[in-house]
């Protein structure tokens, strides 16, 4: 289970709504499966169907996490118009090991859905989210 | 032997004075190196320069996987 503070959970959904209809993306940091930090990242694709994180921001966040004694726990992105499950492209590009992949869907107006998955070697396993 | 800092940790490469980026990624057993972004001493490298960029003793290397995807 990935444990996420309610403030971070709500911020992920806010980020998705603010970015709509563009896909948004970000990184969650923490320790021992408990999230304590959220980093909103730039989607350089600026697309409603794709996202690519900005590499300089990625390096900056990873170094900041390391300095703070934290690790990257999750990568999140939004699906503005499709369900909260990984697309074929999401699965193919889930390259970073040992992280959770969170998807927030805004497909149903007024009812955002946030799901978490562990993805490795093309295999997708749903993961429970505990809002703390 | 080269002593490097890789993703914030000390790493030693035996038997070489310098290696290019593909060789370094092989030495480090990095999977799917085609999807890796590399920073050398604070500068992000263009992939087209991987072959000609040499990593030497004392250098600091960071690498990250491409992070992207799509809703469709």
N, CA and C atoms of all chains as a GROMACS GRO file, in nm:
protein
  612
    1UNK      N    1   0.084  -0.121   0.000
    1UNK     CA    2   0.000   0.000   0.000
    1UNK      C    3   0.087   0.125   0.000
    2UNK      N    4   0.045   0.221  -0.080
    2UNK     CA    5   0.112   0.351  -0.081
    2UNK      C    6   0.031   0.446   0.006
    3UNK      N    7   0.096   0.502   0.106
    3UNK     CA    8   0.026   0.593   0.197
    3UNK      C    9   0.051   0.738   0.155
    4UNK      N   10  -0.059   0.811   0.136
    4UNK     CA   11  -0.050   0.948   0.086
    4UNK      C   12  -0.126   1.042   0.179
    5UNK      N   13  -0.061   1.146   0.228
    5UNK     CA   14  -0.135   1.246   0.308
    5UNK      C   15  -0.249   1.304   0.226
    6UNK      N   16  -0.359   1.336   0.295
    6UNK     CA   17  -0.476   1.388   0.222
    6UNK      C   18  -0.441   1.514   0.144
    7UNK      N   19  -0.353   1.598   0.199
    7UNK     CA   20  -0.317   1.722   0.130
    7UNK      C   21  -0.249   1.692  -0.004
    8UNK      N   22  -0.164   1.589  -0.005
    8UNK     CA   23  -0.096   1.552  -0.130
    8UNK      C   24  -0.196   1.489  -0.227
    9UNK      N   25  -0.280   1.402  -0.175
    9UNK     CA   26  -0.385   1.340  -0.257
    9UNK      C   27  -0.469   1.447  -0.325
   10UNK      N   28  -0.512   1.544  -0.246
   10UNK     CA   29  -0.597   1.650  -0.302
   10UNK      C   30  -0.520   1.738  -0.400
   11UNK      N   31  -0.389   1.756  -0.374
   11UNK     CA   32  -0.307   1.839  -0.462
   11UNK      C   33  -0.288   1.773  -0.599
   12UNK      N   34  -0.275   1.640  -0.600
   12UNK     CA   35  -0.264   1.569  -0.728
   12UNK      C   36  -0.390   1.595  -0.812
   13UNK      N   37  -0.505   1.584  -0.748
   13UNK     CA   38  -0.632   1.605  -0.820
   13UNK      C   39  -0.646   1.751  -0.863
   14UNK      N   40  -0.605   1.843  -0.776
   14UNK     CA   41  -0.609   1.985  -0.813
   14UNK      C   42  -0.520   2.013  -0.933
   15UNK      N   43  -0.401   1.953  -0.930
   15UNK     CA   44  -0.307   1.971  -1.042
   15UNK      C   45  -0.370   1.925  -1.172
   16UNK      N   46  -0.435   1.807  -1.167
   16UNK     CA   47  -0.498   1.752  -1.288
   16UNK      C   48  -0.609   1.845  -1.339
   17UNK      N   49  -0.687   1.898  -1.245
   17UNK     CA   50  -0.797   1.988  -1.284
   17UNK      C   51  -0.743   2.119  -1.342
   18UNK      N   52  -0.639   2.172  -1.278
   18UNK     CA   53  -0.582   2.299  -1.326
   18UNK      C   54  -0.522   2.284  -1.464
   19UNK      N   55  -0.466   2.166  -1.491
   19UNK     CA   56  -0.401   2.145  -1.619
   19UNK      C   57  -0.496   2.106  -1.730
   20UNK      N   58  -0.615   2.060  -1.695
   20UNK     CA   59  -0.711   2.012  -1.793
   20UNK      C   60  -0.730   2.113  -1.906
   21UNK      N   61  -0.734   2.074  -2.033
   21UNK     CA   62  -0.739   1.935  -2.082
   21UNK      C   63  -0.602   1.873  -2.110
   22UNK      N   64  -0.493   1.944  -2.070
   22UNK     CA   65  -0.359   1.889  -2.090
   22UNK      C   66  -0.330   1.784  -1.982
   23UNK      N   67  -0.257   1.681  -2.016
   23UNK     CA   68  -0.211   1.586  -1.915
   23UNK      C   69  -0.109   1.656  -1.825
   24UNK      N   70  -0.121   1.633  -1.695
   24UNK     CA   71  -0.020   1.686  -1.602
   24UNK      C   72   0.059   1.567  -1.546
   25UNK      N   73   0.174   1.598  -1.486
   25UNK     CA   74   0.258   1.491  -1.433
   25UNK      C   75   0.336   1.542  -1.312
   26UNK      N   76   0.384   1.448  -1.232
   26UNK     CA   77   0.460   1.488  -1.114
   26UNK      C   78   0.525   1.369  -1.046
   27UNK      N   79   0.598   1.400  -0.942
   27UNK     CA   80   0.674   1.301  -0.866
   27UNK      C   81   0.636   1.311  -0.720
   28UNK      N   82   0.622   1.196  -0.655
   28UNK     CA   83   0.597   1.193  -0.511
   28UNK      C   84   0.720   1.135  -0.442
   29UNK      N   85   0.762   1.202  -0.336
   29UNK     CA   86   0.876   1.154  -0.259
   29UNK      C   87   0.834   1.117  -0.118
   30UNK      N   88   0.916   1.036  -0.056
   30UNK     CA   89   0.886   0.997   0.082
   30UNK      C   90   0.982   0.890   0.128
   31UNK      N   91   0.934   0.811   0.221
   31UNK     CA   92   1.020   0.707   0.277
   31UNK      C   93   0.933   0.591   0.327
   32UNK      N   94   0.980   0.471   0.308
   32UNK     CA   95   0.911   0.352   0.360
   32UNK      C   96   0.764   0.346   0.318
   33UNK      N   97   0.738   0.385   0.195
   33UNK     CA   98   0.602   0.374   0.143
   33UNK      C   99   0.507   0.482   0.189
   34UNK      N  100   0.559   0.582   0.258
   34UNK     CA  101   0.476   0.693   0.306
   34UNK      C  102   0.518   0.820   0.234
   35UNK      N  103   0.428   0.877   0.157
   35UNK     CA  104   0.458   0.997   0.080
   35UNK      C  105   0.462   1.119   0.173
   36UNK      N  106   0.560   1.206   0.147
   36UNK     CA  107   0.568   1.329   0.226
   36UNK      C  108   0.591   1.452   0.141
   37UNK      N  109   0.613   1.432   0.011
   37UNK     CA  110   0.643   1.548  -0.075
   37UNK      C  111   0.584   1.526  -0.213
   38UNK      N  112   0.535   1.635  -0.270
   38UNK     CA  113   0.484   1.631  -0.408
   38UNK      C  114   0.557   1.736  -0.489
   39UNK      N  115   0.595   1.698  -0.610
   39UNK     CA  116   0.661   1.790  -0.703
   39UNK      C  117   0.581   1.792  -0.833
   40UNK      N  118   0.521   1.905  -0.860
   40UNK     CA  119   0.452   1.922  -0.988
   40UNK      C  120   0.558   1.941  -1.097
   41UNK      N  121   0.551   1.862  -1.201
   41UNK     CA  122   0.651   1.867  -1.307
   41UNK      C  123   0.589   1.924  -1.434
   42UNK      N  124   0.677   1.968  -1.524
   42UNK     CA  125   0.632   2.022  -1.652
   42UNK      C  126   0.614   1.909  -1.753
   43UNK      N  127   0.498   1.906  -1.817
   43UNK     CA  128   0.475   1.814  -1.928
   43UNK      C  129   0.521   1.885  -2.055
   44UNK      N  130   0.638   1.848  -2.103
   44UNK     CA  131   0.692   1.917  -2.220
   44UNK      C  132   0.612   1.888  -2.347
   45UNK      N  133   0.530   1.783  -2.345
   45UNK     CA  134   0.447   1.753  -2.462
   45UNK      C  135   0.330   1.851  -2.473
   46UNK      N  136   0.285   1.904  -2.359
   46UNK     CA  137   0.167   1.993  -2.358
   46UNK      C  138   0.055   1.933  -2.442
   47UNK      N  139   0.024   1.808  -2.414
   47UNK     CA  140  -0.073   1.732  -2.492
   47UNK      C  141  -0.182   1.679  -2.400
   48UNK      N  142  -0.300   1.653  -2.457
   48UNK     CA  143  -0.405   1.588  -2.377
   48UNK      C  144  -0.399   1.436  -2.390
   49UNK      N  145  -0.297   1.388  -2.460
   49UNK     CA  146  -0.284   1.244  -2.480
   49UNK      C  147  -0.150   1.187  -2.438
   50UNK      N  148  -0.052   1.274  -2.411
   50UNK     CA  149   0.082   1.226  -2.379
   50UNK      C  150   0.146   1.316  -2.273
   51UNK      N  151   0.244   1.259  -2.203
   51UNK     CA  152   0.327   1.345  -2.120
   51UNK      C  153   0.472   1.300  -2.128
   52UNK      N  154   0.560   1.398  -2.118
   52UNK     CA  155   0.704   1.375  -2.103
   52UNK      C  156   0.754   1.472  -1.998
   53UNK      N  157   0.817   1.420  -1.896
   53UNK     CA  158   0.870   1.509  -1.792
   53UNK      C  159   0.995   1.581  -1.842
   54UNK      N  160   1.012   1.703  -1.794
   54UNK     CA  161   1.126   1.785  -1.832
   54UNK      C  162   1.251   1.731  -1.760
   55UNK      N  163   1.355   1.689  -1.834
   55UNK     CA  164   1.469   1.622  -1.770
   55UNK      C  165   1.540   1.705  -1.664
   56UNK      N  166   1.556   1.835  -1.688
   56UNK     CA  167   1.627   1.916  -1.587
   56UNK      C  168   1.551   1.916  -1.456
   57UNK      N  169   1.418   1.922  -1.465
   57UNK     CA  170   1.336   1.917  -1.343
   57UNK      C  171   1.351   1.781  -1.275
   58UNK      N  172   1.356   1.676  -1.356
   58UNK     CA  173   1.372   1.542  -1.298
   58UNK      C  174   1.500   1.534  -1.216
   59UNK      N  175   1.612   1.576  -1.275
   59UNK     CA  176   1.739   1.569  -1.203
   59UNK      C  177   1.734   1.654  -1.076
   60UNK      N  178   1.674   1.771  -1.088
   60UNK     CA  179   1.666   1.861  -0.973
   60UNK      C  180   1.587   1.797  -0.859
   61UNK      N  181   1.474   1.735  -0.893
   61UNK     CA  182   1.390   1.674  -0.789
   61UNK      C  183   1.462   1.555  -0.725
   62UNK      N  184   1.524   1.473  -0.807
   62UNK     CA  185   1.593   1.356  -0.752
   62UNK      C  186   1.703   1.398  -0.656
   63UNK      N  187   1.777   1.503  -0.691
   63UNK     CA  188   1.883   1.550  -0.602
   63UNK      C  189   1.825   1.609  -0.474
   64UNK      N  190   1.716   1.682  -0.488
   64UNK     CA  191   1.653   1.740  -0.369
   64UNK      C  192   1.602   1.631  -0.275
   65UNK      N  193   1.541   1.527  -0.334
   65UNK     CA  194   1.495   1.415  -0.252
   65UNK      C  195   1.612   1.351  -0.178
   66UNK      N  196   1.720   1.329  -0.251
   66UNK     CA  197   1.837   1.264  -0.192
   66UNK      C  198   1.892   1.347  -0.076
   67UNK      N  199   1.902   1.478  -0.100
   67UNK     CA  200   1.955   1.567   0.003
   67UNK      C  201   1.868   1.563   0.130
   68UNK      N  202   1.738   1.547   0.108
   68UNK     CA  203   1.645   1.542   0.221
   68UNK      C  204   1.628   1.405   0.281
   69UNK      N  205   1.705   1.308   0.232
   69UNK     CA  206   1.695   1.172   0.286
   69UNK      C  207   1.569   1.100   0.242
   70UNK      N  208   1.510   1.145   0.132
   70UNK     CA  209   1.388   1.083   0.080
   70UNK      C  210   1.418   1.008  -0.049
   71UNK      N  211   1.323   0.929  -0.092
   71UNK     CA  212   1.337   0.859  -0.219
   71UNK      C  213   1.215   0.885  -0.306
   72UNK      N  214   1.232   0.862  -0.436
   72UNK     CA  215   1.118   0.874  -0.525
   72UNK      C  216   1.027   0.754  -0.501
   73UNK      N  217   0.904   0.782  -0.461
   73UNK     CA  218   0.810   0.672  -0.435
   73UNK      C  219   0.712   0.652  -0.549
   74UNK      N  220   0.680   0.759  -0.621
   74UNK     CA  221   0.577   0.745  -0.724
   74UNK      C  222   0.592   0.850  -0.831
   75UNK      N  223   0.543   0.813  -0.949
   75UNK     CA  224   0.530   0.905  -1.062
   75UNK      C  225   0.381   0.913  -1.093
   76UNK      N  226   0.327   1.034  -1.099
   76UNK     CA  227   0.184   1.044  -1.131
   76UNK      C  228   0.163   1.122  -1.260
   77UNK      N  229   0.052   1.092  -1.324
   77UNK     CA  230   0.008   1.174  -1.437
   77UNK      C  231  -0.142   1.164  -1.450
   78UNK      N  232  -0.198   1.253  -1.528
   78UNK     CA  233  -0.343   1.256  -1.542
   78UNK      C  234  -0.386   1.200  -1.676
   79UNK      N  235  -0.506   1.144  -1.675
   79UNK     CA  236  -0.576   1.106  -1.797
   79UNK      C  237  -0.700   1.196  -1.803
   80UNK      N  238  -0.693   1.305  -1.879
   80UNK     CA  239  -0.804   1.400  -1.877
   80UNK      C  240  -0.936   1.341  -1.926
   81UNK      N  241  -0.927   1.247  -2.016
   81UNK     CA  242  -1.051   1.199  -2.080
   81UNK      C  243  -1.064   1.047  -2.082
   82UNK      N  244  -0.971   0.977  -2.017
   82UNK     CA  245  -0.974   0.830  -2.020
   82UNK      C  246  -0.964   0.778  -1.876
   83UNK      N  247  -0.997   0.650  -1.856
   83UNK     CA  248  -1.000   0.595  -1.719
   83UNK      C  249  -0.863   0.593  -1.650
   84UNK      N  250  -0.868   0.573  -1.518
   84UNK     CA  251  -0.746   0.574  -1.436
   84UNK      C  252  -0.680   0.437  -1.438
   85UNK      N  253  -0.642   0.396  -1.556
   85UNK     CA  254  -0.566   0.272  -1.569
   85UNK      C  255  -0.460   0.293  -1.676
   86UNK      N  256  -0.347   0.221  -1.665
   86UNK     CA  257  -0.236   0.246  -1.756
   86UNK      C  258  -0.270   0.211  -1.901
   87UNK      N  259  -0.234   0.301  -1.991
   87UNK     CA  260  -0.248   0.274  -2.134
   87UNK      C  261  -0.132   0.184  -2.176
   88UNK      N  262  -0.138   0.136  -2.298
   88UNK     CA  263  -0.026   0.055  -2.350
   88UNK      C  264   0.103   0.136  -2.345
   89UNK      N  265   0.093   0.265  -2.377
   89UNK     CA  266   0.212   0.350  -2.375
   89UNK      C  267   0.263   0.368  -2.232
   90UNK      N  268   0.169   0.383  -2.137
   90UNK     CA  269   0.210   0.394  -1.996
   90UNK      C  270   0.289   0.271  -1.952
   91UNK      N  271   0.242   0.155  -1.995
   91UNK     CA  272   0.306   0.029  -1.953
   91UNK      C  273   0.445   0.017  -2.018
   92UNK      N  274   0.450   0.051  -2.146
   92UNK     CA  275   0.577   0.039  -2.220
   92UNK      C  276   0.682   0.134  -2.165
   93UNK      N  277   0.636   0.251  -2.117
   93UNK     CA  278   0.730   0.354  -2.072
   93UNK      C  279   0.744   0.360  -1.919
   94UNK      N  280   0.693   0.259  -1.853
   94UNK     CA  281   0.711   0.252  -1.707
   94UNK      C  282   0.850   0.195  -1.680
   95UNK      N  283   0.952   0.276  -1.697
   95UNK     CA  284   1.090   0.229  -1.698
   95UNK      C  285   1.159   0.244  -1.563
   96UNK      N  286   1.113   0.339  -1.484
   96UNK     CA  287   1.178   0.363  -1.354
   96UNK      C  288   1.141   0.251  -1.258
   97UNK      N  289   1.241   0.179  -1.206
   97UNK     CA  290   1.209   0.065  -1.120
   97UNK      C  291   1.170   0.107  -0.978
   98UNK      N  292   1.096   0.020  -0.914
   98UNK     CA  293   1.066   0.034  -0.771
   98UNK      C  294   0.993   0.162  -0.735
   99UNK      N  295   0.903   0.205  -0.823
   99UNK     CA  296   0.816   0.317  -0.790
   99UNK      C  297   0.672   0.278  -0.821
  100UNK      N  298   0.579   0.351  -0.761
  100UNK     CA  299   0.438   0.335  -0.794
  100UNK      C  300   0.404   0.429  -0.909
  101UNK      N  301   0.308   0.387  -0.989
  101UNK     CA  302   0.261   0.470  -1.100
  101UNK      C  303   0.116   0.508  -1.072
  102UNK      N  304   0.095   0.636  -1.046
  102UNK     CA  305  -0.038   0.684  -1.014
  102UNK      C  306  -0.100   0.752  -1.135
  103UNK      N  307  -0.228   0.724  -1.154
  103UNK     CA  308  -0.302   0.787  -1.263
  103UNK      C  309  -0.428   0.848  -1.205
  104UNK      N  310  -0.447   0.977  -1.233
  104UNK     CA  311  -0.571   1.042  -1.192
  104UNK      C  312  -0.654   1.067  -1.318
  105UNK      N  313  -0.777   1.018  -1.313
  105UNK     CA  314  -0.866   1.034  -1.428
  105UNK      C  315  -0.972   1.140  -1.400
  106UNK      N  316  -0.991   1.223  -1.502
  106UNK     CA  317  -1.099   1.323  -1.495
  106UNK      C  318  -1.207   1.289  -1.597
  107UNK      N  319  -1.214   1.161  -1.634
  107UNK     CA  320  -1.308   1.121  -1.740
  107UNK      C  321  -1.453   1.141  -1.698
  108UNK      N  322  -1.480   1.122  -1.568
  108UNK     CA  323  -1.616   1.142  -1.519
  108UNK      C  324  -1.624   1.279  -1.454
  109UNK      N  325  -1.698   1.371  -1.514
  109UNK     CA  326  -1.706   1.507  -1.459
  109UNK      C  327  -1.749   1.507  -1.312
  110UNK      N  328  -1.674   1.578  -1.230
  110UNK     CA  329  -1.710   1.590  -1.088
  110UNK      C  330  -1.672   1.472  -1.004
  111UNK      N  331  -1.611   1.370  -1.065
  111UNK     CA  332  -1.572   1.254  -0.985
  111UNK      C  333  -1.434   1.205  -1.027
  112UNK      N  334  -1.329   1.279  -0.985
  112UNK     CA  335  -1.193   1.235  -1.018
  112UNK      C  336  -1.160   1.101  -0.951
  113UNK      N  337  -1.083   1.020  -1.020
  113UNK     CA  338  -1.045   0.888  -0.968
  113UNK      C  339  -0.894   0.879  -0.969
  114UNK      N  340  -0.835   0.841  -0.855
  114UNK     CA  341  -0.690   0.824  -0.844
  114UNK      C  342  -0.658   0.679  -0.813
  115UNK      N  343  -0.584   0.615  -0.901
  115UNK     CA  344  -0.544   0.476  -0.880
  115UNK      C  345  -0.392   0.463  -0.886
  116UNK      N  346  -0.343   0.361  -0.817
  116UNK     CA  347  -0.199   0.336  -0.815
  116UNK      C  348  -0.170   0.195  -0.869
  117UNK      N  349  -0.057   0.184  -0.936
  117UNK     CA  350  -0.017   0.055  -0.994
  117UNK      C  351   0.133   0.036  -0.975
  118UNK      N  352   0.172  -0.088  -0.965
  118UNK     CA  353   0.314  -0.125  -0.978
  118UNK      C  354   0.328  -0.188  -1.116
  119UNK      N  355   0.422  -0.139  -1.192
  119UNK     CA  356   0.440  -0.186  -1.330
  119UNK      C  357   0.585  -0.226  -1.348
  120UNK      N  358   0.606  -0.349  -1.392
  120UNK     CA  359   0.743  -0.396  -1.417
  120UNK      C  360   0.738  -0.501  -1.527
  121UNK      N  361   0.828  -0.486  -1.624
  121UNK     CA  362   0.841  -0.583  -1.734
  121UNK      C  363   0.707  -0.610  -1.800
  122UNK      N  364   0.628  -0.505  -1.815
  122UNK     CA  365   0.500  -0.518  -1.885
  122UNK      C  366   0.387  -0.571  -1.802
  123UNK      N  367   0.416  -0.604  -1.676
  123UNK     CA  368   0.311  -0.656  -1.588
  123UNK      C  369   0.258  -0.544  -1.500
  124UNK      N  370   0.128  -0.538  -1.486
  124UNK     CA  371   0.062  -0.432  -1.410
  124UNK      C  372  -0.010  -0.493  -1.290
  125UNK      N  373   0.023  -0.440  -1.172
  125UNK     CA  374  -0.045  -0.486  -1.052
  125UNK      C  375  -0.109  -0.365  -0.983
  126UNK      N  376  -0.241  -0.367  -0.964
  126UNK     CA  377  -0.303  -0.257  -0.889
  126UNK      C  378  -0.246  -0.252  -0.747
  127UNK      N  379  -0.240  -0.132  -0.694
  127UNK     CA  380  -0.185  -0.111  -0.560
  127UNK      C  381  -0.282  -0.024  -0.480
  128UNK      N  382  -0.307  -0.064  -0.358
  128UNK     CA  383  -0.398   0.015  -0.274
  128UNK      C  384  -0.334   0.148  -0.236
  129UNK      N  385  -0.418   0.249  -0.226
  129UNK     CA  386  -0.375   0.380  -0.177
  129UNK      C  387  -0.440   0.402  -0.042
  130UNK      N  388  -0.358   0.436   0.056
  130UNK     CA  389  -0.412   0.471   0.188
  130UNK      C  390  -0.398   0.621   0.209
  131UNK      N  391  -0.509   0.690   0.218
  131UNK     CA  392  -0.505   0.835   0.242
  131UNK      C  393  -0.495   0.857   0.392
  132UNK      N  394  -0.388   0.926   0.433
  132UNK     CA  395  -0.362   0.940   0.577
  132UNK      C  396  -0.372   1.087   0.618
  133UNK      N  397   4.215   0.252  -1.231
  133UNK     CA  398   4.080   0.251  -1.175
  133UNK      C  399   4.024   0.393  -1.169
  134UNK      N  400   3.895   0.406  -1.200
  134UNK     CA  401   3.827   0.535  -1.192
  134UNK      C  402   3.734   0.535  -1.072
  135UNK      N  403   3.740   0.642  -0.997
  135UNK     CA  404   3.644   0.660  -0.888
  135UNK      C  405   3.544   0.767  -0.930
  136UNK      N  406   3.419   0.728  -0.935
  136UNK     CA  407   3.313   0.817  -0.979
  136UNK      C  408   3.209   0.835  -0.869
  137UNK      N  409   3.126   0.935  -0.888
  137UNK     CA  410   3.005   0.947  -0.808
  137UNK      C  411   2.888   0.925  -0.904
  138UNK      N  412   2.812   0.819  -0.879
  138UNK     CA  413   2.701   0.783  -0.967
  138UNK      C  414   2.570   0.792  -0.888
  139UNK      N  415   2.484   0.879  -0.933
  139UNK     CA  416   2.357   0.901  -0.862
  139UNK      C  417   2.381   0.921  -0.712
  140UNK      N  418   2.484   0.998  -0.681
  140UNK     CA  419   2.511   1.036  -0.543
  140UNK      C  420   2.591   0.936  -0.463
  141UNK      N  421   2.624   0.820  -0.525
  141UNK     CA  422   2.697   0.718  -0.451
  141UNK      C  423   2.833   0.695  -0.517
  142UNK      N  424   2.931   0.658  -0.437
  142UNK     CA  425   3.064   0.629  -0.489
  142UNK      C  426   3.061   0.500  -0.571
  143UNK      N  427   3.132   0.504  -0.684
  143UNK     CA  428   3.141   0.384  -0.767
  143UNK      C  429   3.282   0.377  -0.825
  144UNK      N  430   3.334   0.259  -0.837
  144UNK     CA  431   3.469   0.240  -0.893
  144UNK      C  432   3.460   0.155  -1.018
  145UNK      N  433   3.531   0.199  -1.122
  145UNK     CA  434   3.540   0.121  -1.245
  145UNK      C  435   3.684   0.072  -1.257
  146UNK      N  436   3.702  -0.057  -1.251
  146UNK     CA  437   3.836  -0.114  -1.253
  146UNK      C  438   3.892  -0.121  -1.394
  147UNK      N  439   4.023  -0.105  -1.405
  147UNK     CA  440   4.094  -0.134  -1.529
  147UNK      C  441   4.082  -0.032  -1.638
  148UNK      N  442   4.024   0.084  -1.611
  148UNK     CA  443   4.008   0.184  -1.716
  148UNK      C  444   4.037   0.323  -1.661
  149UNK      N  445   4.090   0.409  -1.749
  149UNK     CA  446   4.115   0.548  -1.712
  149UNK      C  447   4.000   0.639  -1.755
  150UNK      N  448   3.925   0.594  -1.858
  150UNK     CA  449   3.812   0.672  -1.909
  150UNK      C  450   3.721   0.579  -1.989
  151UNK      N  451   3.592   0.605  -1.985
  151UNK     CA  452   3.497   0.528  -2.065
  151UNK      C  453   3.395   0.624  -2.125
  152UNK      N  454   3.340   0.586  -2.240
  152UNK     CA  455   3.232   0.669  -2.293
  152UNK      C  456   3.100   0.630  -2.225
  153UNK      N  457   2.995   0.702  -2.256
  153UNK     CA  458   2.869   0.682  -2.183
  153UNK      C  459   2.810   0.543  -2.207
  154UNK      N  460   2.802   0.494  -2.331
  154UNK     CA  461   2.748   0.358  -2.347
  154UNK      C  462   2.827   0.254  -2.268
  155UNK      N  463   2.960   0.268  -2.267
  155UNK     CA  464   3.042   0.172  -2.191
  155UNK      C  465   3.015   0.184  -2.041
  156UNK      N  466   2.998   0.307  -1.995
  156UNK     CA  467   2.970   0.326  -1.852
  156UNK      C  468   2.836   0.262  -1.815
  157UNK      N  469   2.734   0.284  -1.898
  157UNK     CA  470   2.602   0.227  -1.868
  157UNK      C  471   2.609   0.075  -1.868
  158UNK      N  472   2.692   0.020  -1.956
  158UNK     CA  473   2.711  -0.126  -1.957
  158UNK      C  474   2.780  -0.170  -1.829
  159UNK      N  475   2.887  -0.098  -1.791
  159UNK     CA  476   2.960  -0.131  -1.667
  159UNK      C  477   2.866  -0.128  -1.546
  160UNK      N  478   2.774  -0.033  -1.548
  160UNK     CA  479   2.682  -0.016  -1.434
  160UNK      C  480   2.560  -0.108  -1.443
  161UNK      N  481   2.557  -0.190  -1.552
  161UNK     CA  482   2.447  -0.284  -1.572
  161UNK      C  483   2.311  -0.214  -1.576
  162UNK      N  484   2.308  -0.098  -1.643
  162UNK     CA  485   2.185  -0.022  -1.656
  162UNK      C  486   2.097  -0.089  -1.763
  163UNK      N  487   1.976  -0.125  -1.722
  163UNK     CA  488   1.884  -0.187  -1.817
  163UNK      C  489   1.819  -0.081  -1.906
  164UNK      N  490   1.788  -0.118  -2.027
  164UNK     CA  491   1.724  -0.030  -2.124
  164UNK      C  492   1.795   0.106  -2.136
  165UNK      N  493   1.924   0.104  -2.168
  165UNK     CA  494   2.001   0.228  -2.173
  165UNK      C  495   1.952   0.327  -2.278
  166UNK      N  496   1.876   0.279  -2.376
  166UNK     CA  497   1.824   0.371  -2.479
  166UNK      C  498   1.725   0.472  -2.422
  167UNK      N  499   1.674   0.444  -2.301
  167UNK     CA  500   1.574   0.533  -2.241
  167UNK      C  501   1.631   0.613  -2.124
  168UNK      N  502   1.763   0.621  -2.118
  168UNK     CA  503   1.827   0.688  -2.005
  168UNK      C  504   1.874   0.828  -2.045
  169UNK      N  505   1.849   0.922  -1.956
  169UNK     CA  506   1.904   1.057  -1.970
  169UNK      C  507   2.023   1.068  -1.876
  170UNK      N  508   2.132   1.127  -1.926
  170UNK     CA  509   2.256   1.130  -1.848
  170UNK      C  510   2.301   1.273  -1.824
  171UNK      N  511   2.340   1.298  -1.700
  171UNK     CA  512   2.398   1.426  -1.663
  171UNK      C  513   2.542   1.401  -1.617
  172UNK      N  514   2.635   1.474  -1.676
  172UNK     CA  515   2.777   1.459  -1.639
  172UNK      C  516   2.826   1.591  -1.579
  173UNK      N  517   2.866   1.585  -1.456
  173UNK     CA  518   2.916   1.704  -1.384
  173UNK      C  519   2.820   1.822  -1.397
  174UNK      N  520   2.691   1.792  -1.387
  174UNK     CA  521   2.589   1.897  -1.386
  174UNK      C  522   2.533   1.936  -1.520
  175UNK      N  523   2.588   1.880  -1.628
  175UNK     CA  524   2.537   1.912  -1.762
  175UNK      C  525   2.467   1.792  -1.824
  176UNK      N  526   2.344   1.813  -1.872
  176UNK     CA  527   2.272   1.706  -1.939
  176UNK      C  528   2.333   1.684  -2.077
  177UNK      N  529   2.361   1.558  -2.108
  177UNK     CA  530   2.426   1.524  -2.235
  177UNK      C  531   2.322   1.496  -2.343
  178UNK      N  532   2.351   1.543  -2.462
  178UNK     CA  533   2.270   1.504  -2.577
  178UNK      C  534   2.305   1.360  -2.613
  179UNK      N  535   2.202   1.284  -2.646
  179UNK     CA  536   2.225   1.143  -2.677
  179UNK      C  537   2.326   1.125  -2.790
  180UNK      N  538   2.323   1.218  -2.885
  180UNK     CA  539   2.414   1.206  -3.000
  180UNK      C  540   2.561   1.220  -2.958
  181UNK      N  541   2.584   1.270  -2.836
  181UNK     CA  542   2.721   1.286  -2.788
  181UNK      C  543   2.764   1.175  -2.692
  182UNK      N  544   2.677   1.077  -2.669
  182UNK     CA  545   2.710   0.971  -2.574
  182UNK      C  546   2.840   0.898  -2.613
  183UNK      N  547   2.855   0.870  -2.742
  183UNK     CA  548   2.970   0.790  -2.786
  183UNK      C  549   3.101   0.866  -2.766
  184UNK      N  550   3.096   0.996  -2.784
  184UNK     CA  551   3.221   1.074  -2.785
  184UNK      C  552   3.251   1.139  -2.649
  185UNK      N  553   3.159   1.128  -2.554
  185UNK     CA  554   3.182   1.188  -2.423
  185UNK      C  555   3.250   1.089  -2.331
  186UNK      N  556   3.365   1.128  -2.279
  186UNK     CA  557   3.440   1.039  -2.191
  186UNK      C  558   3.419   1.076  -2.045
  187UNK      N  559   3.395   0.975  -1.964
  187UNK     CA  560   3.385   0.992  -1.819
  187UNK      C  561   3.520   0.955  -1.759
  188UNK      N  562   3.570   1.043  -1.672
  188UNK     CA  563   3.704   1.024  -1.618
  188UNK      C  564   3.700   1.020  -1.465
  189UNK      N  565   3.812   0.984  -1.408
  189UNK     CA  566   3.826   0.975  -1.263
  189UNK      C  567   3.781   1.106  -1.197
  190UNK      N  568   3.699   1.094  -1.094
  190UNK     CA  569   3.652   1.212  -1.021
  190UNK      C  570   3.523   1.271  -1.072
  191UNK      N  571   3.473   1.222  -1.186
  191UNK     CA  572   3.350   1.278  -1.244
  191UNK      C  573   3.227   1.237  -1.163
  192UNK      N  574   3.124   1.318  -1.178
  192UNK     CA  575   2.995   1.291  -1.115
  192UNK      C  576   2.891   1.267  -1.225
  193UNK      N  577   2.829   1.151  -1.218
  193UNK     CA  578   2.733   1.112  -1.322
  193UNK      C  579   2.597   1.086  -1.258
  194UNK      N  580   2.495   1.139  -1.320
  194UNK     CA  581   2.358   1.109  -1.279
  194UNK      C  582   2.286   1.051  -1.400
  195UNK      N  583   2.205   0.950  -1.377
  195UNK     CA  584   2.120   0.905  -1.488
  195UNK      C  585   1.980   0.876  -1.437
  196UNK      N  586   1.886   0.903  -1.524
  196UNK     CA  587   1.744   0.883  -1.496
  196UNK      C  588   1.677   0.820  -1.616
  197UNK      N  589   1.572   0.746  -1.589
  197UNK     CA  590   1.494   0.693  -1.700
  197UNK      C  591   1.397   0.799  -1.751
  198UNK      N  592   1.372   0.793  -1.882
  198UNK     CA  593   1.266   0.873  -1.942
  198UNK      C  594   1.138   0.851  -1.862
  199UNK      N  595   1.070   0.960  -1.830
  199UNK     CA  596   0.942   0.950  -1.760
  199UNK      C  597   0.835   1.010  -1.848
  200UNK      N  598   0.752   0.925  -1.901
  200UNK     CA  599   0.646   0.972  -1.989
  200UNK      C  600   0.542   0.864  -2.008
  201UNK      N  601   0.440   0.899  -2.084
  201UNK     CA  602   0.333   0.803  -2.111
  201UNK      C  603   0.222   0.873  -2.184
  202UNK      N  604   0.106   0.810  -2.181
  202UNK     CA  605  -0.004   0.871  -2.253
  202UNK      C  606  -0.136   0.807  -2.216
  203UNK      N  607  -0.241   0.887  -2.230
  203UNK     CA  608  -0.373   0.841  -2.188
  203UNK      C  609  -0.443   0.754  -2.290
  204UNK      N  610  -0.391   0.750  -2.410
  204UNK     CA  611  -0.457   0.669  -2.514
  204UNK      C  612  -0.362   0.565  -2.570
   0.00000   0.00000   0.00000
